[in-house]
Amino acid sequence: MSAKKILMIIGDFVEDYEVMVPYQALTMVGHTVHAVCPGKRAGEKVRTAIHDFEGDQTYSEKPGHDFALTATFAGLTPEDYDALVIPGGRAPEYLRLDEKVLKVVRHFAAADKPIAAICHGAQLLSGAGVLKGRSCSAYPAVGPEVTNAGGVYAHIALDAAHVDGNLVTAPAWPAHPAWLAAFLKVLGTHIEP
């Protein structure tokens, strides 16, 4: 396996599991993961939120853990990275308003580099205008944004993943096993049992 350098774009109120689990799993298998947030530097923290499915009409939200950033967003060069991870939560809702973030997302799409987005992460993909003609899963409430951005919303089970070329997406954190396995495959990461 050739270790990859992966960029993870996050912000305050990113979904706790959707940042912690992929960060830890990708690091565990030998990849370097730089978690960045616009306006913050390496070592600073973002607040996370835990979204759960408790029988309500939508997810519930509770405070999560603080997550320490491992790199600084300002001055980063997307060409230095092999892949992009976009966790969900509320962060993508406001990060999609940041043109510098959208430019980074557009770089990965135009360069056909692996992109993994989960839950509300598809809001950054739609905001960047990179879904036209692509199929993509997301949290069901984000489905209309995928469609309005010219994409095809893949309605799949909450614990499933969807792959369209270099794009690996899933509806929510229950899909971590399928989503991470699919992303590792797209990355070319082989794990021996």
N, C-alpha and C positions, 0 to 999 in steps of 0.2 A: 504494500500500500504506500502510496505517495501522500504524505501529510499535506493537507490543504490549509489555506489561510481563509478563514470565514469571517464575514462581517455580519454582525447582528445589530439591527437598528431598533432601539427601544426608547421609551419615555416614561414619565410618571404614570402610574396606574396601568402599566403593562400587566398582563395576566401572569400571576406568580408562577404557576406550573409551566406556562408556555415560554418563559424565559429561563427558569432554573433548570428544568429537565433537559432541553436541548443543549444548553450551554454545558452542563455537566457531562452529558452523553457524548457530545462531539469532542470535548476535551479528553474524555476517558479513552477514546479510540485513537488519540494522537493528533487530532487537528488543533490548530491554533484558532481560538475564537476571540475576536475583538468586539465587545459589547460597547456600543456608543449611544450617546443621546445628544441631540443638538442643544447647545448652550451649556453643556456640562463637560467636565474634564475627567480623565482617568482618575480613579480613586473616589470620586464623588458618587453619591448614591441616588437611585430612583426608587420611588415608592411603588410597590406592586399591589395588586388586588387579586383576591381569590374569587373566581366565578364558579358557582356550583349549580347543579340542576336538581332542585328540590321539589319539583311538582308545580311550580308557579308557571305563569304564562311565558316567562323568560327566565334567564339566569338570575341568581341572587349574587350579591357582592359583599365581600368581607375584606378587611385589611389583610394584606400579605406581608411578606418579609421585605426588608430593604435589600436592594441588589446593587453591589458595587460595580461601577463601570470599569472596564479593563483597558479602554483606549479613549482618546479624545476625538470627537466628531470634527471639530474645526481643523481644517488643513488635511483631512484624510484624503487619500488618493484611491478611488475605487478600483483603478487598474491594478493595484497591488493585491487585490483579493480574488480568490477563486470562486467564491460562492456567497450568497446572501441569505440570511434567515430573518424573517419578519414575524415575531410573535404577535398575538392578539391582545385583547383587553381594550381599554379605552384609549391607549396611546395612539394607535393608528388614526383615530378620529381627528386628532388635532395635528399629528405629524404630517398628514397629507396636505396641510396648509403651508408647509415649509418647502419652498421651491428647491432649496439645496438638498433636502431629503429626496424629493421627487427626481432630481437630476441623478442622484446615486442609484435609485431604483431603475431609472431608464438606462443607465450604463449597463447594469447586469442583464437586462432584457435584450438590449441591442447587441451585446457581446455574446448572447446565448450561453451565459454562465448559469450554473444551477441556482435556482431560487426556491426556498421553502417558505411558505406562508401558511399560517394557521389561524382559524377563527376570524377575528376582525382584521387580521393582517392583510386580507384582500382589499381593504379600504386603501392601503398604500398603492397596491397594484392598479386599482381603478383610478385613483387620483393621479397616478403617473401616466395614465393612458396606455398601459402596456398589455391590456387584456383583449384588444380587438382580435377576433378570430381564434382566441384561445379558450380552452375549457378550464374551469377552476372551481374548486369547492371553497366553502367558507361557512361561518356561522350562518344558519338559515336567514336571519334577519338582514344579512349583508348580500344575499342572493340578488335582490333587485339592483344593487350597485354594480355587481358583476355584469348583469345583463345590460344595464344602461351604459356601461363602458364598452359595449360591443363584444363582451365575452359570452360564453355559454356556461351557465351555472350548473355545476354537477351536484345534484342532490343525492348525497350518499349518507350512510349511517354515521352517527357521531363518533364511532370508533374505527372508521375506515379512512383511507387516504386516496387521493386522486393524482395521477401523473399525466401530464401533457408535455412531452418532450423534456425540457429542462426545468419545468415548473411542477413542484410537488406541493399539494395543498391538502388541507383537512379542515373539518368543521369545528373541532374543539379539542381540548387536552385529552379526552378519553381516547383519541386517535394516536397518541404518542407512539405506541409500538409500531403501528402500520406506517405512520408518517415518517418517523425517523428511519425505519428500515428502507422505505422507498427513497428517501433523501440520500442515505448512505450508498444505495445502489447507483443513483444518478451521479454521485460524487466519485464512484469507482472504488469505494472503500469495501474491502472484503474482510469479514470477520470469521475466523475459524472457531467452531464449537469446541 
